[in-house]
Amino acid sequence: MKNFHGVYTALVTPFLDGEVDYASLEKLVNWQIEQGVHGFVVHGTTGESPTVTLEEKEKIFKFIKEKTGGKVPLIAGTGTNSTEETIKLTRLAEKWGADAALVVVPYYNKPPQRGLVAHFTKVAECSELPIILYNVPGRTITSLSVESVAELSQNKKIIGIKEATGQIDLLKEMKMKSKPDFVFLSGDDGTYVDFLKEGGHGVISVTSHLFPKIMRKCWDLAQEKKWSEAKDIFHPMDKLTQLLFCEANPIPVKKGLQLLQVIKKAELRLPLVELSESFSHQLHSEMKKVGILK
C-alpha cells in the first residue's frame, strides 16, 4: 500500500464554455508532475465536485489516470452527506482505478460523533480502497472529535486524515491518541510548515497549483528537519496564500492558473462565479511580487 506522504494537489476542474476543458487539465497535470508534486486529489471541493456530473467524474478521473500513467497516486474525493451515496461513489472510484478515497465529514445534516464513526466505518467496509478522513468544519459545520479520530484510526481500512482546521494543538492531540502509522495530511495551506514540524506527513493543497516547486521543497526540507530554511522559503508566500482564500475556493486559484496561462479560463459553475475585479488585481500584483508571474 502507498504511504500517501508528501504534497498532493487538490486539482481544479477547468471549464471552457460550460464543458470540461481537457486540454487545460492535461497541461495542468503535466506541469504539476514536472514541478515535483507527489500526487493528486481528484473531485475534491477544489474540483467543484458538487456541480460535476457523475458521467463527467468518471471521464475526468479516467483521463487523469491515463495521462499520469501510474507515475503518482490518485486519491478520489467520494464523500457526501449520504452514507449510501458515499458508498456508491467509493465503489466507483475503486473501479476507475483510484489509489484511495478522501471522505469528507457529512455536511448539513450534522450527525453526532457516534453517527460519524458509524458513517466512516460503513464506508470503509464497502470496498478495498484505503479511506482518508477529511475534517473541515469550516465547510461542514460538524467536526470529528479527537476521540472519534482515535477510534477510527484503529480500523485497518482507514489509513489517515486530511485535517483542515489549522489548529496545530488539535493535530498534536490526534497524533498522540491515534495509531502510530496513521497518516496526517494538512488541509490548511497557511499552517503547512508548522503542521509538518509537529509530525504531519504532508498536505492536500490548493496553493500547490501556483507554486508546486516551493511546496515540494518545503516538504523535502522538513524530511531533514531544516525548519528555518522551510519557513524562509514559505514565508514570502503568506500573503498570496491568504489571497487564494479571499473568496470561496476554487474561485481565486482558478484566476491564478489563468494568469499563469496554465488553464485557458477561470470559469466556474454556478453558484460559484469568477473572482471579483478588485481581488483579481490584488492577486495579479502579489503573484508578480513573489516572482511566479512575470
Backbone as numpy.savetxt, mean C-alpha at the origin, in Angstrom:
# Nx Ny Nz CAx CAy CAz Cx Cy Cz
7.69 -19.71 1.29 6.84 -18.51 1.29 7.73 -17.25 1.29
7.34 -16.26 0.52 8.06 -14.99 0.48 7.94 -14.29 1.83
8.95 -13.46 2.18 8.88 -12.81 3.50 8.19 -11.45 3.47
8.01 -10.88 2.29 7.28 -9.61 2.10 7.92 -8.45 2.87
9.22 -8.51 3.07 9.94 -7.37 3.64 10.30 -6.41 2.51
10.39 -5.10 2.84 10.88 -4.15 1.85 9.88 -3.08 1.48
10.10 -2.49 0.30 9.28 -1.38 -0.19 8.29 -1.89 -1.23
7.01 -1.78 -0.91 5.94 -2.19 -1.81 5.13 -0.96 -2.20
5.07 -0.68 -3.49 4.27 0.44 -3.97 2.82 0.00 -4.13
1.92 0.76 -3.52 0.48 0.51 -3.66 0.03 1.19 -4.94
0.01 0.45 -6.03 -0.12 1.03 -7.36 -1.42 1.78 -7.60
-1.29 2.94 -8.26 -2.46 3.64 -8.79 -2.99 2.87 -9.99
-4.22 3.14 -10.36 -4.79 2.64 -11.61 -4.92 3.82 -12.56
-4.06 3.93 -13.56 -4.17 5.06 -14.50 -5.42 4.93 -15.38
-6.08 6.05 -15.60 -7.25 6.08 -16.48 -7.02 7.07 -17.61
-7.64 6.79 -18.73 -7.60 7.69 -19.88 -8.97 7.68 -20.53
-9.68 8.80 -20.40 -11.03 8.93 -20.96 -11.96 7.83 -20.46
-11.87 7.56 -19.16 -12.79 6.61 -18.53 -12.35 5.16 -18.54
-11.33 4.84 -19.32 -10.86 3.46 -19.42 -9.50 3.31 -18.75
-9.16 2.08 -18.38 -7.84 1.82 -17.80 -6.78 2.09 -18.86
-5.77 2.85 -18.48 -4.68 3.22 -19.39 -3.53 2.23 -19.19
-3.55 1.16 -19.98 -2.57 0.10 -19.80 -1.16 0.50 -20.23
-1.05 1.40 -21.18 0.28 1.87 -21.59 0.96 2.60 -20.44
0.21 3.47 -19.75 0.78 4.18 -18.59 1.07 3.22 -17.45
0.20 2.24 -17.25 0.40 1.27 -16.18 1.68 0.48 -16.42
1.92 0.06 -17.64 3.14 -0.68 -17.96 4.38 0.19 -17.72
4.31 1.44 -18.15 5.43 2.36 -17.95 5.73 2.56 -16.47
4.66 2.70 -15.67 4.81 2.88 -14.23 5.45 1.66 -13.58
4.94 0.49 -13.89 5.45 -0.75 -13.30 6.92 -0.97 -13.66
7.26 -0.78 -14.92 8.65 -0.98 -15.36 9.59 -0.01 -14.66
9.18 1.25 -14.55 10.02 2.26 -13.90 10.22 1.95 -12.43
9.16 1.53 -11.77 9.25 1.19 -10.35 10.23 0.05 -10.10
10.18 -0.97 -10.93 11.10 -2.10 -10.79 12.54 -1.65 -11.04
12.73 -0.83 -12.05 14.06 -0.29 -12.35 14.61 0.51 -11.16
13.73 1.18 -10.44 14.14 2.02 -9.32 14.36 1.23 -8.03
14.00 -0.05 -8.04 14.38 -0.92 -6.93 13.31 -1.30 -5.93
12.02 -1.03 -6.22 11.00 -1.46 -5.26 10.97 -2.98 -5.18
10.53 -3.49 -4.05 10.54 -4.94 -3.83 9.29 -5.63 -4.36
8.20 -4.88 -4.53 6.96 -5.49 -4.99 5.84 -4.48 -5.07
4.63 -4.99 -5.33 3.48 -4.12 -5.53 2.25 -4.63 -4.78
1.42 -3.68 -4.37 0.05 -3.97 -3.97 -0.85 -3.53 -5.12
-1.69 -4.41 -5.57 -2.61 -4.14 -6.67 -4.04 -4.13 -6.12
-4.81 -3.11 -6.51 -6.21 -2.99 -6.08 -6.37 -2.64 -4.60
-5.45 -1.81 -4.11 -5.65 -1.22 -2.79 -6.44 0.07 -2.92
-6.51 0.83 -1.84 -7.19 2.13 -1.87 -6.58 3.03 -2.93
-5.24 3.01 -3.04 -4.55 3.85 -4.01 -4.90 3.48 -5.43
-5.30 2.24 -5.65 -5.72 1.79 -6.98 -7.18 2.05 -7.28
-7.85 2.79 -6.38 -9.29 3.13 -6.54 -10.15 1.87 -6.65
-9.86 0.90 -5.82 -10.56 -0.38 -5.89 -12.09 -0.27 -5.79
-12.64 0.70 -5.04 -14.11 0.75 -4.98 -14.79 1.06 -6.31
-14.07 1.69 -7.25 -14.69 2.08 -8.51 -14.10 1.35 -9.72
-13.32 0.32 -9.46 -12.81 -0.55 -10.53 -13.67 -1.81 -10.54
-14.21 -2.16 -11.70 -15.10 -3.31 -11.79 -14.34 -4.62 -11.59
-15.07 -5.67 -11.29 -14.44 -6.98 -11.09 -13.73 -7.43 -12.36
-14.35 -7.19 -13.51 -13.73 -7.57 -14.78 -12.43 -6.80 -15.00
-12.43 -5.51 -14.67 -11.23 -4.71 -14.78 -10.16 -5.19 -13.80
-10.58 -5.55 -12.60 -9.62 -6.02 -11.60 -8.87 -7.25 -12.10
-9.59 -8.18 -12.68 -8.95 -9.39 -13.20 -7.98 -9.04 -14.32
-8.41 -8.21 -15.25 -7.57 -7.85 -16.39 -6.32 -7.09 -15.94
-6.49 -6.14 -15.02 -5.36 -5.36 -14.51 -4.36 -6.26 -13.80
-4.85 -7.13 -12.93 -3.94 -7.99 -12.17 -3.16 -8.90 -13.10
-3.84 -9.52 -14.04 -3.16 -10.43 -14.96 -2.17 -9.68 -15.85
-2.51 -8.45 -16.20 -1.60 -7.61 -16.99 -0.31 -7.34 -16.22
-0.45 -6.94 -14.95 0.73 -6.66 -14.13 1.53 -7.93 -13.88
0.84 -9.03 -13.66 1.49 -10.32 -13.45 2.34 -10.68 -14.67
1.79 -10.47 -15.85 2.51 -10.78 -17.08 3.72 -9.86 -17.26
3.52 -8.57 -17.01 4.58 -7.59 -17.25 5.73 -7.74 -16.24
5.42 -8.14 -15.03 6.48 -8.30 -14.02 7.18 -9.65 -14.17
6.51 -10.61 -14.76 7.13 -11.90 -15.04 7.69 -12.62 -13.83
7.06 -12.42 -12.68 7.52 -13.09 -11.47 8.74 -12.45 -10.82
9.16 -11.29 -11.32 10.34 -10.62 -10.76 10.11 -10.14 -9.33
8.87 -9.74 -9.02 8.56 -9.21 -7.70 7.24 -9.79 -7.20
7.05 -9.87 -5.89 5.77 -10.35 -5.36 4.64 -9.35 -5.63
3.44 -9.89 -5.83 2.25 -9.08 -6.02 1.25 -9.41 -4.91
0.87 -8.38 -4.17 -0.13 -8.51 -3.11 -1.43 -7.92 -3.62
-2.51 -8.67 -3.55 -3.80 -8.21 -4.03 -4.64 -7.66 -2.89
-5.19 -6.47 -3.06 -6.15 -5.93 -2.11 -7.49 -6.60 -2.31
-7.96 -7.32 -1.30 -9.21 -8.08 -1.45 -10.24 -7.74 -0.36
-9.91 -6.84 0.55 -10.78 -6.59 1.69 -11.99 -5.73 1.35
-13.11 -6.08 1.94 -14.34 -5.27 1.86 -14.98 -5.29 3.26
-16.16 -4.69 3.39 -16.86 -4.76 4.67 -17.88 -5.90 4.71
-17.76 -6.81 3.75 -18.54 -8.05 3.73 -17.59 -9.22 3.75
-17.73 -10.09 4.74 -16.84 -11.24 4.83 -16.97 -12.14 3.61
-18.19 -12.38 3.17 -18.39 -13.27 2.01 -17.81 -12.67 0.74
-17.95 -11.36 0.55 -17.39 -10.70 -0.62 -15.85 -10.73 -0.57
-15.31 -10.56 0.62 -13.86 -10.62 0.80 -13.34 -12.01 0.48
-14.05 -13.03 0.91 -13.68 -14.41 0.59 -13.69 -14.63 -0.92
-14.73 -14.13 -1.57 -14.85 -14.28 -3.03 -13.65 -13.64 -3.73
-13.31 -12.41 -3.33 -12.20 -11.69 -3.97 -10.85 -12.34 -3.67
-10.71 -12.87 -2.45 -9.45 -13.52 -2.08 -9.25 -14.79 -2.88
-10.30 -15.55 -3.06 -10.20 -16.77 -3.88 -9.86 -16.43 -5.33
-10.45 -15.35 -5.84 -10.15 -14.93 -7.20 -8.69 -14.47 -7.31
-8.22 -13.74 -6.31 -6.83 -13.27 -6.32 -5.86 -14.46 -6.35
-6.19 -15.50 -5.60 -5.37 -16.72 -5.62 -5.36 -17.32 -7.03
-6.53 -17.36 -7.66 -6.65 -17.90 -9.01 -5.84 -17.08 -10.01
-5.81 -15.76 -9.81 -5.08 -14.88 -10.73 -3.57 -14.93 -10.53
-3.12 -15.53 -9.45 -1.68 -15.67 -9.23 -1.08 -14.72 -8.22
-1.89 -14.18 -7.32 -1.36 -13.29 -6.28 -0.46 -14.08 -5.33
0.47 -13.36 -4.71 1.36 -13.98 -3.73 0.84 -13.84 -2.31
-0.05 -12.88 -2.07 -0.68 -12.67 -0.77 -1.89 -11.77 -0.97
-2.73 -11.71 0.04 -3.91 -10.83 0.01 -3.80 -9.82 1.14
-4.06 -8.56 0.82 -4.12 -7.49 1.81 -5.59 -7.26 2.14
-5.95 -7.47 3.41 -7.36 -7.45 3.80 -7.59 -6.36 4.84
-8.31 -5.34 4.42 -8.56 -4.18 5.27 -9.57 -4.49 6.36
-9.46 -3.78 7.49 -10.48 -3.85 8.53 -11.83 -3.43 7.94
-12.89 -4.22 8.13 -14.19 -3.86 7.57 -14.62 -2.45 7.99
-15.03 -1.69 7.01 -15.37 -0.28 7.21 -16.89 -0.11 7.29
-17.32 0.98 7.84 -18.71 1.45 7.89 -19.58 0.66 8.86
-19.55 -0.68 8.83 -20.46 -1.42 9.72 -19.93 -1.61 11.14
-18.69 -1.19 11.42 -18.15 -1.06 12.78 -18.31 -2.30 13.65
-17.72 -3.43 13.23 -17.80 -4.64 14.07 -16.97 -4.49 15.34
-17.38 -5.20 16.42 -16.54 -5.23 17.64 -15.30 -6.08 17.38
-14.38 -6.09 18.34 -13.12 -6.82 18.16 -13.35 -8.31 17.88
-14.32 -8.92 18.57 -14.54 -10.35 18.34 -15.06 -10.59 16.93
-15.79 -9.60 16.36 -16.23 -9.70 14.97 -15.07 -9.57 14.01
-14.12 -8.69 14.32 -12.93 -8.54 13.48 -12.11 -9.82 13.47
-11.92 -10.41 14.64 -11.16 -11.66 14.73 -11.85 -12.75 13.93
-13.18 -12.84 14.06 -13.94 -13.85 13.32 -13.85 -13.61 11.82
-13.91 -12.35 11.40 -13.84 -11.98 9.98 -12.51 -12.43 9.38
-11.40 -12.02 9.99 -10.09 -12.34 9.43 -9.80 -13.85 9.50
-10.28 -14.50 10.55 -10.09 -15.94 10.67 -10.82 -16.67 9.55
-12.04 -16.25 9.27 -12.85 -16.86 8.20 -12.19 -16.65 6.84
-11.70 -15.44 6.60 -11.04 -15.14 5.32 -9.78 -15.99 5.17
-9.03 -16.14 6.25 -7.79 -16.92 6.20 -8.04 -18.38 5.85
-9.22 -18.88 6.21 -9.57 -20.29 5.96 -9.96 -20.55 4.51
-10.23 -19.49 3.75 -10.91 -19.66 2.46 -9.98 -20.02 1.31
-8.68 -19.80 1.45 -7.76 -20.08 0.35 -6.37 -20.39 0.92
-5.44 -20.64 0.03 -4.06 -20.91 0.46 -3.22 -19.64 0.49
-3.80 -18.49 0.14 -3.03 -17.25 0.12 -2.67 -16.79 1.53
-1.43 -16.35 1.74 -1.10 -15.68 3.00 -1.91 -14.39 3.12
-2.35 -14.08 4.32 -3.18 -12.90 4.56 -2.36 -11.85 5.32
-2.43 -10.61 4.83 -1.83 -9.47 5.52 -2.97 -8.57 5.98
-3.07 -8.37 7.29 -4.09 -7.48 7.84 -3.78 -6.04 7.44
-4.82 -5.21 7.40 -4.62 -3.79 7.07 -5.41 -2.95 8.05
-4.67 -2.28 8.94 -5.29 -1.46 9.98 -5.16 0.01 9.61
-6.28 0.64 9.24 -6.25 2.04 8.80 -7.50 2.77 9.29
-7.56 3.02 10.61 -8.78 3.61 11.19 -9.13 4.98 10.64
-8.17 5.68 10.02 -8.49 6.96 9.39 -9.50 6.82 8.27
-9.57 5.62 7.69 -10.55 5.36 6.62 -11.69 4.44 7.09
-11.39 3.54 8.01 -12.38 2.53 8.36 -13.14 2.83 9.66
-12.66 3.78 10.45 -13.17 4.13 11.78 -12.78 3.05 12.80
-13.15 1.81 12.54 -12.80 0.71 13.44 -11.32 0.39 13.33
-10.69 0.10 14.48 -9.27 -0.21 14.51 -9.04 -1.54 15.20
-8.10 -2.32 14.69 -7.72 -3.56 15.37 -7.01 -3.22 16.67
-7.39 -3.88 17.74 -6.71 -3.70 19.01 -5.41 -4.51 19.02
-4.53 -4.17 19.93 -3.27 -4.92 20.09 -3.58 -6.38 20.38
-4.56 -6.62 21.23 -4.91 -7.98 21.61 -5.44 -8.78 20.41
-6.23 -8.12 19.54 -6.75 -8.81 18.36 -5.63 -9.15 17.39
-4.70 -8.22 17.20 -3.55 -8.47 16.32 -2.72 -9.63 16.87
-2.48 -9.62 18.18 -1.71 -10.69 18.81 -2.38 -12.04 18.61
-3.70 -12.09 18.78 -4.44 -13.34 18.59 -4.38 -13.80 17.14
-4.61 -12.88 16.21 -4.61 -13.24 14.80 -3.22 -13.64 14.31
-2.18 -13.10 14.94 -0.81 -13.42 14.53 -0.48 -14.89 14.78
-1.24 -15.56 15.64 -1.01 -16.97 15.92 -1.56 -17.88 14.82
-2.39 -17.30 13.95 -2.94 -18.06 12.82 -1.85 -18.17 11.75
-1.47 -19.38 11.39 -0.35 -19.57 10.47 -0.62 -19.01 9.09
-1.88 -18.77 8.74 -2.22 -18.21 7.43 -2.15 -16.68 7.43
-2.17 -16.07 8.62 -2.12 -14.61 8.73 -0.68 -14.24 9.07
0.02 -13.65 8.10 1.48 -13.53 8.22 1.97 -12.14 8.62
1.09 -11.13 8.58 1.57 -9.79 8.90 0.46 -8.76 8.89
0.88 -7.50 9.03 -0.08 -6.40 9.09 0.53 -5.16 8.43
-0.31 -4.46 7.71 0.00 -3.10 7.28 -0.62 -2.18 8.33
0.24 -1.52 9.08 -0.20 -0.72 10.22 -0.10 0.76 9.82
-1.25 1.41 9.65 -1.29 2.74 9.04 -1.71 3.85 9.99
-1.63 3.60 11.29 -2.03 4.67 12.22 -0.95 5.73 12.36
0.30 5.37 12.08 1.40 6.30 12.30 1.81 6.40 13.76
1.26 5.53 14.61 1.57 5.54 16.04 2.67 4.52 16.33
3.87 5.01 16.52 5.02 4.13 16.73 4.90 3.34 18.03
4.32 3.94 19.06 4.12 3.21 20.32 3.19 2.02 20.13
2.20 2.17 19.24 1.28 1.06 18.95 2.03 -0.06 18.26
2.92 0.29 17.34 3.76 -0.72 16.68 4.56 -1.49 17.71
5.19 -0.78 18.63 6.01 -1.44 19.66 5.20 -2.45 20.44
4.00 -2.05 20.84 3.16 -2.94 21.64 2.70 -4.15 20.84
2.32 -3.91 19.56 1.91 -5.02 18.71 3.04 -6.01 18.51
4.24 -5.50 18.28 5.40 -6.38 18.08 5.70 -7.20 19.33
5.57 -6.58 20.47 5.88 -7.25 21.72 4.92 -8.42 21.98
3.66 -8.29 21.53 2.65 -9.29 21.87 2.34 -10.28 20.74
2.88 -10.01 19.53 2.62 -10.89 18.40 3.70 -11.94 18.27
3.46 -12.95 17.45 4.46 -13.99 17.27 5.72 -13.40 16.63
6.88 -13.97 16.89 8.16 -13.36 16.51 8.34 -13.12 15.01
7.78 -13.99 14.16 8.00 -13.85 12.72 6.89 -13.08 12.02
6.01 -12.45 12.77 4.91 -11.67 12.18 5.50 -10.44 11.48
5.02 -10.15 10.27 5.59 -9.08 9.45 4.84 -7.77 9.69
5.60 -6.71 9.95 5.01 -5.39 10.17 5.43 -4.44 9.04
4.43 -3.98 8.29 4.65 -3.06 7.18 3.97 -1.73 7.50
4.69 -0.65 7.31 4.13 0.67 7.56 3.12 1.05 6.48
2.03 1.66 6.91 1.08 2.22 5.96 1.01 3.73 6.10
2.02 4.28 6.77 2.08 5.73 7.00 3.45 6.23 6.54
3.49 6.81 5.35 4.78 7.19 4.76 5.55 8.20 5.60
4.87 9.07 6.29 5.54 10.12 7.05 6.39 9.59 8.20
6.02 8.43 8.75 6.76 7.85 9.87 7.58 6.63 9.44
7.83 6.51 8.16 8.49 5.34 7.57 9.80 4.97 8.25
10.73 5.91 8.37 12.05 5.60 8.92 11.93 5.23 10.40
11.11 5.96 11.16 10.91 5.64 12.57 10.30 4.25 12.74
9.40 3.89 11.83 8.76 2.58 11.84 9.82 1.48 11.66
10.73 1.68 10.71 11.79 0.71 10.49 12.72 0.63 11.70
13.00 1.77 12.29 13.91 1.81 13.44 13.36 1.02 14.62
12.04 0.97 14.74 11.42 0.25 15.86 11.08 -1.19 15.50
11.70 -1.69 14.44 11.56 -3.11 14.13 10.60 -3.44 13.01
10.07 -2.41 12.33 9.22 -2.67 11.17 10.01 -3.30 10.04
9.33 -4.02 9.17 9.99 -4.78 8.12 9.92 -4.13 6.75
9.15 -3.05 6.64 9.03 -2.41 5.33 7.85 -1.47 5.29
7.39 -1.18 4.07 6.33 -0.19 3.88 5.50 -0.55 2.66
4.21 -0.33 2.76 3.32 -0.32 1.59 3.02 1.14 1.34
3.56 1.67 0.26 3.75 3.10 0.14 2.99 3.76 -1.02
2.61 5.00 -0.77 2.10 5.89 -1.82 3.24 6.72 -2.38
4.08 7.27 -1.48 5.13 8.18 -1.91 6.18 7.51 -2.79
6.29 6.18 -2.69 7.26 5.48 -3.54 6.91 5.57 -5.02
5.71 6.01 -5.34 5.39 6.31 -6.74 6.32 7.39 -7.29
6.62 8.39 -6.47 7.35 9.56 -6.96 8.84 9.50 -6.66
9.24 8.90 -5.54 10.67 8.77 -5.26 11.00 7.36 -4.76
10.80 6.37 -5.64 11.04 4.97 -5.25 12.48 4.69 -4.85
13.44 5.33 -5.52 14.85 5.06 -5.24 15.21 5.49 -3.82
14.64 6.61 -3.37 14.90 7.10 -2.02 14.27 6.16 -0.98
13.04 5.72 -1.26 12.38 4.80 -0.33 13.18 3.50 -0.21
13.69 3.01 -1.32 14.50 1.79 -1.30 15.81 2.02 -0.56
16.44 3.18 -0.81 17.71 3.48 -0.15 17.54 3.55 1.37
16.44 4.13 1.81 16.16 4.18 3.26 16.05 2.78 3.83
15.39 1.90 3.11 15.24 0.52 3.59 16.60 -0.17 3.65
17.41 0.03 2.61 18.75 -0.56 2.61 19.59 -0.08 3.79
19.53 1.23 4.05 20.29 1.79 5.17 19.78 1.25 6.51
18.46 1.04 6.58 17.87 0.50 7.81 18.39 -0.90 8.11
18.65 -1.68 7.06 19.17 -3.04 7.27 20.56 -3.01 7.90
21.27 -1.88 7.70 22.59 -1.70 8.30 22.53 -0.84 9.56
21.30 -0.50 9.96 21.05 0.33 11.14 21.74 1.70 11.05
21.80 2.23 9.84 22.36 3.57 9.61 21.21 4.58 9.65
20.69 4.82 10.85 19.47 5.60 11.00 19.65 7.07 10.66
20.77 7.65 11.04 20.97 9.07 10.74 21.08 9.30 9.24
21.74 8.38 8.53 21.84 8.51 7.08 20.48 8.36 6.42
19.69 7.41 6.92 18.34 7.22 6.36 17.49 8.47 6.57
17.56 9.04 7.76 16.77 10.25 8.03 17.27 11.43 7.20
18.58 11.48 6.96 19.15 12.58 6.17 18.62 12.59 4.74
18.40 11.42 4.17 17.90 11.40 2.79 16.37 11.43 2.72
15.72 11.03 3.84 14.25 11.04 3.84 13.68 12.39 4.27
14.37 13.06 5.18 13.87 14.33 5.73 13.54 15.38 4.67
14.37 15.57 3.63 14.03 16.57 2.61 12.71 16.30 1.89
12.18 15.08 2.00 10.93 14.73 1.34 9.70 14.94 2.22
9.92 15.46 3.44 8.81 15.60 4.40 7.65 16.42 3.84
7.96 17.59 3.30 6.87 18.46 2.81 6.17 17.83 1.62
6.93 17.20 0.72 6.32 16.54 -0.43 5.43 15.40 0.04
5.89 14.65 1.02 5.07 13.57 1.57 3.75 14.11 2.11
3.81 15.22 2.83 2.59 15.84 3.35 1.66 16.28 2.22
2.23 16.84 1.16 1.43 17.30 0.03 0.74 16.15 -0.69
1.34 14.97 -0.63 0.72 13.82 -1.30 -0.52 13.32 -0.57
-0.82 13.94 0.57 -2.05 13.61 1.29 -2.87 14.87 1.58
-2.62 15.95 0.79 -3.37 17.20 0.99 -4.83 17.04 0.61
-5.12 16.14 -0.31 -6.48 15.69 -0.60 -6.45 14.18 -0.60
-7.61 13.57 -0.67 -7.69 12.11 -0.50 -6.80 11.38 -1.49
-5.99 10.45 -0.97 -5.22 9.55 -1.82 -6.17 8.74 -2.70
-5.89 8.61 -4.00 -4.67 8.92 -4.75 -4.74 10.20 -5.59
-5.53 11.17 -5.17 -5.67 12.39 -5.97 -4.31 13.07 -6.19
-3.56 13.39 -5.12 -2.30 14.11 -5.34 -1.23 13.29 -6.06
-1.11 12.00 -5.72 -0.03 11.21 -6.32 -0.25 11.01 -7.81
-1.49 10.97 -8.24 -1.74 10.86 -9.68 -1.29 12.13 -10.41
-1.51 13.27 -9.78 -1.02 14.52 -10.37 0.50 14.51 -10.43
1.14 14.02 -9.36 2.60 13.94 -9.35 3.13 13.04 -10.46
2.48 11.90 -10.68 2.90 10.99 -11.73 2.70 11.59 -13.12
1.65 12.38 -13.25 1.43 13.08 -14.52 2.54 14.11 -14.76
2.90 14.84 -13.70 3.96 15.83 -13.82 5.29 15.18 -14.19
5.52 13.97 -13.70 6.73 13.22 -14.04 6.64 12.57 -15.42
5.46 12.66 -16.04 5.20 12.06 -17.35 5.31 10.54 -17.32
4.99 9.97 -16.15 4.94 8.52 -16.05 3.57 8.02 -16.49
2.52 8.77 -16.14 1.18 8.47 -16.65 0.70 9.66 -17.46
-0.19 9.39 -18.41 -0.63 10.45 -19.34 -1.51 11.49 -18.66
-2.43 11.02 -17.82 -3.38 11.93 -17.19 -3.52 11.61 -15.71
-3.93 12.62 -14.94 -4.19 12.44 -13.51 -5.67 12.14 -13.28
-6.28 11.48 -14.21 -7.72 11.22 -14.19 -8.10 10.24 -13.08
-9.23 10.50 -12.43 -9.78 9.62 -11.42 -11.23 9.32 -11.74
-11.80 8.38 -11.03 -13.22 8.08 -11.20 -14.01 8.69 -10.06
-15.13 9.27 -10.41 -16.01 9.85 -9.40 -16.39 8.79 -8.37
-16.49 9.21 -7.10 -16.57 10.59 -6.60 -15.22 11.30 -6.41
-14.09 10.67 -6.75 -12.81 11.36 -6.67 -12.64 12.26 -7.89
-11.99 13.39 -7.69 -11.76 14.37 -8.75 -10.30 14.78 -8.73
-9.84 15.41 -9.80 -8.44 15.79 -9.89 -8.06 16.85 -8.86
-6.78 16.90 -8.56 -6.24 17.81 -7.56 -6.57 19.26 -7.91
-6.89 20.04 -6.88 -7.23 21.44 -7.09 -6.05 22.20 -7.67
-6.34 23.31 -8.32 -5.30 24.09 -8.98 -4.25 24.60 -7.99
-4.71 25.07 -6.83 -3.76 25.63 -5.85 -2.82 24.56 -5.32
-3.35 23.38 -4.99 -2.50 22.29 -4.53 -1.59 21.78 -5.65
-2.09 21.80 -6.88 -1.27 21.36 -8.01 -0.03 22.23 -8.16
-0.20 23.53 -7.97 0.93 24.45 -8.05 1.94 24.15 -6.93
1.42 23.91 -5.72 2.30 23.60 -4.60 3.07 22.30 -4.83
2.37 21.31 -5.37 3.00 20.02 -5.63 4.10 20.16 -6.69
3.80 20.87 -7.74 4.77 21.11 -8.81 6.01 21.81 -8.25
5.80 22.83 -7.45 6.89 23.60 -6.87 7.77 22.73 -5.96
7.14 21.92 -5.12 7.91 21.09 -4.18 8.66 19.98 -4.91
8.07 19.41 -5.93 8.75 18.38 -6.71 9.99 18.94 -7.37
9.92 20.17 -7.83 11.09 20.82 -8.42 12.13 21.13 -7.33
11.67 21.57 -6.18 12.55 21.93 -5.08 13.42 20.76 -4.63
12.81 19.57 -4.54 13.56 18.42 -4.06 14.31 17.70 -5.20
14.12 18.16 -6.42 14.93 17.68 -7.53 14.41 16.47 -8.26
13.17 16.06 -8.01 12.65 14.91 -8.76 11.92 15.35 -10.02
11.73 16.65 -10.17 11.13 17.22 -11.37 12.03 18.32 -11.88
12.40 18.23 -13.12 13.32 19.24 -13.69 12.55 20.47 -14.19
